[in-house]
Amino acid sequence: MYGYMKKLLRVNLTAGTITEEFPDEETLKLYLGGCGLATKYLFDEVKAGIDPLGPENKLIFMTGPMTGTSAPSTGRYSVVAKSPLTGLWGHANSGGYWGRDFKRAGFDGVIFEGISETPVFLVLDEGKARLMDASHLWGKNTSETTKLIRQELGGKFNVATIGIGGENLVKYAAIINDADEPHWGRAAGRCGLGAVMGSKKLKAIAVRGTAKIEVADNEKYREEAKLRFDWVNQSLLKMSLEVFGTATMLDMVNVKGGFPTRNFQTGVFKGADNINGTAINDNILVDQKPCFACPIHCGRISEIKEGTYQSKGEGPEYESLCSLGSMCDIDNLEAITFAHFLCNEYGLDTISAGATIAFSMECFEKKILTLKETENIEIKFGDSDVLIKMVHLIAKREGIGNLLAEGSKKMSEKLGHGSEAFAMHVKGLELPAYDSRAAKITGLGFATANRGGDHMTSFIEGPTFLSMPFLIVDAELSDELEASKEDTKILMDYENAFGVFDSIGGCKFMGMVLTGEDWAKMIETLMGYEFSESDFRILGERIFNLQRLYNIREGLTRANDTLPKRLLEEPLPEGPAKGHIVDLEPLLDSYYEYRGWDIDGKPTSATLERLNLDWVKI
Ligand code: SF4
């Protein structure tokens, strides 16, 4: 099998043992690698109902067969485990260089089991693996941990690590890779997998190596990859993302009235000009960074040169500008950027952290949270100092931060008083920076994403809010305020296609420029067996359904495929989508039908058979 290093590690942290194995050819063909293969392991090896932070959960890091090859933007890796935030299938994905370096160290993935008695970190060095003591690293932030490990080991090690957020089991703790210069950090952010890492007392994974990835037809693969790299390099995508970073989205979403503001109380943010791509470029930007093998430099390096928030680091991205900005009604770019840097240092998901803070601000406004509970902190919308203070308290689980560290779902369950209606999450995962009332089909995407309220599963906000065709799915959506039955099939096609990206190690932005046929061709040339565009789409569908089956085994039903009451019942008060809500149920009906699921959202036996999933018994 080409594209693989043919070595998967199994590290039992309770026993301190490390063994090697590799799946058979049939399993690889059915699940490929990355998120797909990791999900298969999780499904097979982790029983329903276990504690996500207990020894029975497994934490699986997996690269894809394209990770580290010359195809455009293929430096990514996935992490899969049962999520402590949602209690369901959890997945996080990250770019940068760590995925490539992991593979060059000679491995495709690693499965962590059990819990170590004392803090440890794993070292993968030129095909060899060893666990080392991390007691001296416990309590350190991500960039410092990275520096210290590099000093201790010498040489060019790349590190993926948790900060104190993960150590303190913050339910939305992230794993940060490339956390130090020259790349400054990328995050496997969502679903709280940093907390799973913390629960296992696993501080970091350091990797180094020079191993080569075997390709079935090297010369042809180089040609195929170069051709597509050049297309991406000449694309409109590159022009906008490189100049403005992901913040390029901000004005486009705001102008459509879908930029979540004041915890989704409105979709129009008056302070947009103070925090958009132009504001970043004019005030704080010092460099633009690519991930491995990517012609697009969408990463931002920013510096606040003086004042209270003096600092330098990676970001801020579009999502943070919303969650730590407009969601909290803050248009102070320096404060948002500093809060973003803090999240990277503590290892927190900026989306969930910001959304939970915004939720607490609304609870305070509505007197559901009082000064007694907050220990005299006035958690008010628009207060930059409070935003920063809350990030510190969450990461340290101090004071009211201990409650916020549980995420908005658990918080609302504890606080009650109707707060569930405006706790802006799906299945426990806080929603991203798009108000579905201004682009209805995104609501279906957030409701059906297997990891919860997530924008990266279908990436449907791209073609809707950007009004740009994505070549990965050859179909046009209806007007964003009118989702049609056909749109639900298009959404499904996006979900399936992007599931393959997570399994090969690719960046989903490439879905705007390259087609399914492009990816199928590159996969075929890399791996040396016939692989058509139809294989590409079926593979994605199989992986999506297996994730769904994992969740069903955990008790998920149609009732969980929903949105916060605010989006279903509270019309937007202003902007082009004024008066709109999301009418979700009819969309769910037709989506289930296209998926081949029954009325409760469970795959039928015919669907399971068609997808080679008929071995699953639930
Ligand atoms: S488009 Fe941006 S996120 Fe994607 S690989 Fe390139 S630099 Fe990384």
Residues whose N, C-alpha, C, O or C-beta is under 5 A from the ligand:
A	BS01	SF4	S73 G95 K289 P290 C291 C294 I296 H297 C298 G299 C507 F509
